[in-house]
Structures are given as C-alpha cells and as structure tokens.
Amino acid sequence: MIIPKADWIIIGSQTKPYNPPKIEWLQAIVELADEAGVPVFLKDNLKPLLGNNLRQELPESKSNSSKSGSGTMIGGRSNSSLTSSIFL
C-alpha cells in the first residue's frame, strides 16, 4: 500500500479548554515534516506556548508570495525550527 505525501501540516492546540500539545510533540512533527519536505503551519492558538514567532508556511499551490517580519514565512521553505527562539 502506498501512502501519499501530505501537501501541508497544520498544527494547533485544543482551545476549549485550552490544552496545548507538548513541545516535544511539536518538535518531532516539524522535524518529520522537514525531512519529508512538507510545509508546516503553526496556528495562532499556539502563541501562549511558543510566543509570537510562529512558523506559518503554505504549500506552494496555495501561495504566491513570502511575508517577512516576526519570523513568519508564507510559502517557500524555511530552515528554522518551530520558532527563531526555540530549538536553535
């Protein structure tokens, strides 16, 4: 059986009640996505856990431009990990 590659991984937190994932889980998922060449979008509800510098990438087919500022990437690949302040 062949499992198709994901185009995009979106990671967020349970919101009601707020229950963030473990940072180790986020790091593992992001590392696997990087190895597979899959863009990662960390939802804004992870800001209490990770701060404002969230990695927010879109798949190539969904994006035409890059957004700069506060470490956020839209489109294109990033070599950063979860944020510029974590996992340097």
C-alpha positions as a Markdown table, in Angstrom:
| # | Residue | x | y | z |
|---|---|---|---|---|
| 1 | Met | 0.0 | 0.0 | 0.0 |
| 2 | Ile | 1.4 | 3.4 | -0.9 |
| 3 | Ile | 0.7 | 6.3 | 1.4 |
| 4 | Pro | 0.6 | 9.7 | -0.4 |
| 5 | Lys | 2.7 | 12.5 | 0.9 |
| 6 | Ala | 0.8 | 15.3 | 2.7 |
| 7 | Asp | 0.8 | 18.7 | 1.0 |
| 8 | Trp | 0.7 | 20.6 | 4.2 |
| 9 | Ile | 0.7 | 20.0 | 8.0 |
| 10 | Ile | -1.4 | 22.4 | 10.2 |
| 11 | Ile | -0.8 | 22.1 | 14.0 |
| 12 | Gly | -2.9 | 23.8 | 16.6 |
| 13 | Ser | -4.0 | 23.5 | 20.2 |
| 14 | Gln | -7.2 | 22.3 | 21.7 |
| 15 | Thr | -9.0 | 25.6 | 22.5 |
| 16 | Lys | -11.9 | 24.9 | 24.9 |
| 17 | Pro | -10.5 | 24.2 | 27.4 |
| 18 | Tyr | -7.1 | 25.4 | 26.3 |
| 19 | Asn | -4.8 | 22.3 | 26.2 |
| 20 | Pro | -1.6 | 22.9 | 24.3 |
| 21 | Pro | 0.4 | 20.0 | 22.9 |
| 22 | Lys | 3.8 | 19.1 | 24.4 |
| 23 | Ile | 6.7 | 21.0 | 22.8 |
| 24 | Glu | 8.4 | 17.7 | 22.2 |
| 25 | Trp | 5.5 | 16.5 | 20.1 |
| 26 | Leu | 5.6 | 19.7 | 18.0 |
| 27 | Gln | 9.3 | 19.4 | 17.5 |
| 28 | Ala | 9.0 | 15.8 | 16.4 |
| 29 | Ile | 6.2 | 16.6 | 13.9 |
| 30 | Val | 8.1 | 19.6 | 12.5 |
| 31 | Glu | 11.3 | 17.6 | 12.1 |
| 32 | Leu | 9.5 | 14.8 | 10.3 |
| 33 | Ala | 7.7 | 17.4 | 8.0 |
| 34 | Asp | 11.1 | 19.0 | 7.2 |
| 35 | Glu | 12.6 | 15.6 | 6.3 |
| 36 | Ala | 9.6 | 14.9 | 4.0 |
| 37 | Gly | 9.7 | 18.5 | 2.5 |
| 38 | Val | 6.2 | 19.3 | 3.8 |
| 39 | Pro | 5.3 | 22.9 | 4.8 |
| 40 | Val | 4.2 | 23.4 | 8.4 |
| 41 | Phe | 1.7 | 25.9 | 9.6 |
| 42 | Leu | 1.5 | 26.5 | 13.4 |
| 43 | Lys | -1.8 | 28.1 | 14.3 |
| 44 | Asp | -2.0 | 31.3 | 16.3 |
| 45 | Asn | -3.5 | 29.4 | 19.3 |
| 46 | Leu | 0.0 | 28.1 | 20.0 |
| 47 | Lys | 1.2 | 31.6 | 20.8 |
| 48 | Pro | 0.8 | 31.1 | 24.6 |
| 49 | Leu | 3.2 | 28.1 | 24.3 |
| 50 | Leu | 5.6 | 29.3 | 21.6 |
| 51 | Gly | 5.3 | 33.1 | 21.5 |
| 52 | Asn | 4.6 | 35.3 | 18.5 |
| 53 | Asn | 7.3 | 34.0 | 16.2 |
| 54 | Leu | 5.3 | 31.1 | 14.8 |
| 55 | Arg | 6.3 | 29.2 | 11.7 |
| 56 | Gln | 3.4 | 29.6 | 9.2 |
| 57 | Glu | 4.1 | 28.1 | 5.8 |
| 58 | Leu | 1.7 | 27.4 | 3.0 |
| 59 | Pro | 2.0 | 24.7 | 0.3 |
| 60 | Glu | 3.4 | 26.0 | -3.0 |
| 61 | Ser | 0.0 | 25.7 | -4.7 |
| 62 | Lys | -1.7 | 27.9 | -2.0 |
| 63 | Ser | 0.9 | 30.7 | -2.0 |
| 64 | Asn | 2.4 | 33.2 | -4.4 |
| 65 | Ser | 4.5 | 35.4 | -2.0 |
| 66 | Ser | 6.6 | 35.5 | 1.1 |
| 67 | Lys | 5.7 | 37.5 | 4.1 |
| 68 | Ser | 8.5 | 38.9 | 6.2 |
| 69 | Gly | 8.6 | 40.2 | 9.7 |
| 70 | Ser | 8.4 | 38.5 | 13.1 |
| 71 | Gly | 9.9 | 35.3 | 11.6 |
| 72 | Thr | 6.8 | 34.3 | 9.8 |
| 73 | Met | 7.2 | 32.5 | 6.4 |
| 74 | Ile | 4.3 | 32.2 | 4.0 |
| 75 | Gly | 5.1 | 30.0 | 1.1 |
| 76 | Gly | 8.6 | 28.7 | 0.3 |
| 77 | Arg | 10.6 | 26.5 | 2.7 |
| 78 | Ser | 12.1 | 27.6 | 6.0 |
| 79 | Asn | 15.2 | 26.1 | 7.6 |
| 80 | Ser | 14.0 | 27.4 | 11.0 |
| 81 | Ser | 12.5 | 25.0 | 13.6 |
| 82 | Leu | 9.4 | 25.9 | 15.4 |
| 83 | Thr | 10.4 | 29.5 | 16.1 |
| 84 | Ser | 13.5 | 31.5 | 16.0 |
| 85 | Ser | 13.7 | 31.5 | 19.8 |
| 86 | Ile | 13.1 | 27.7 | 20.4 |
| 87 | Phe | 15.3 | 24.8 | 19.2 |
| 88 | Leu | 18.2 | 27.0 | 17.8 |
